[in-house]
């Protein structure tokens, strides 16, 4: 009991939440260019959705195994779910892995990267609204709404490009992206709920393993395959698995001890970090430090501050 109290005291400190959430966002941001590199190394075409889902299935199955292994080493005992936790794991894997990533890959193939990134930025707002208005896990305040819209504007600014923006809407493009981000938003709420009684690392590990195998099966049924294996490609796959294992485990731990809004507001960093790290990793340094991106980062930081300042709970 004392150990849990100490964890809560540490993991609810503002700077600790900010530091760990930033690590998560940096890892997720680095995954975007690494996935693109992975597709090239494995010879997966942008239009080959089946093979992309097979790739995702391998990544998340491996991520689940790594999460269970790391969590077992830290806990000094093998992480095994109880019978009553099976249903929760299945719900999480459907929301956080299967539905989110299946519709994500379909949506990305039928919309522009700009519009996809902007839609992805709405998941934070959806999570906070759902946690407050539907599940009543916390109070919705003006400060939270203002902070969310400032952060979202930062995401919009980082990704907007007049030549690639239009008002078109396709169910297999933007529609699928909205299903994906909504599924992810609700997964954060359920992870928060289930973590109150279960180990969030265990939940993440098993939901990834089950979800990854389901995605793998879906991808194979769609005719997808991966045959071009290289050492570099395998290393990229292992890195992406570690990204998911570490980032989602940390995210789950933060949600266990903090309100949904306090943690998910940092999700606005994901698209911005994706833009910056994609530019850096892919060798486009000038684009990474473009004035527009720097202003976007400042706006996201302001949004996070507005939501997480103490007065935000009552304003």
Secondary structure, DSSP 8 states (H G I E B T S, - for coil): -HHHHHHHHHHTSHHHHHHHHHHHHHHHHHHHHHHHHHHHHHT--TT-HHHHHHHHHHHHHHHHHHHHHHHHHHHTS-----GGGHHHHHHHIIIIIIIHHHHHHHHHHTS-HHHHHHHHTTHHHHHHHIIIIIS-SS---HHHHHHHHHHHHHHHHHH--GGG------IIIIIHHHHHHHHHHHHHHHHHHHHTTS-HHHHHHHHHHHHHHHHHHHHHHTT-------HHHHHHHHHHHHHHHHHHHHHHHHHHHS-HHHHHGGGHHHHHHHHHHHHHHTT-HHHHT-HHHHHHHHHHHHHHHHHHSGGGGT-
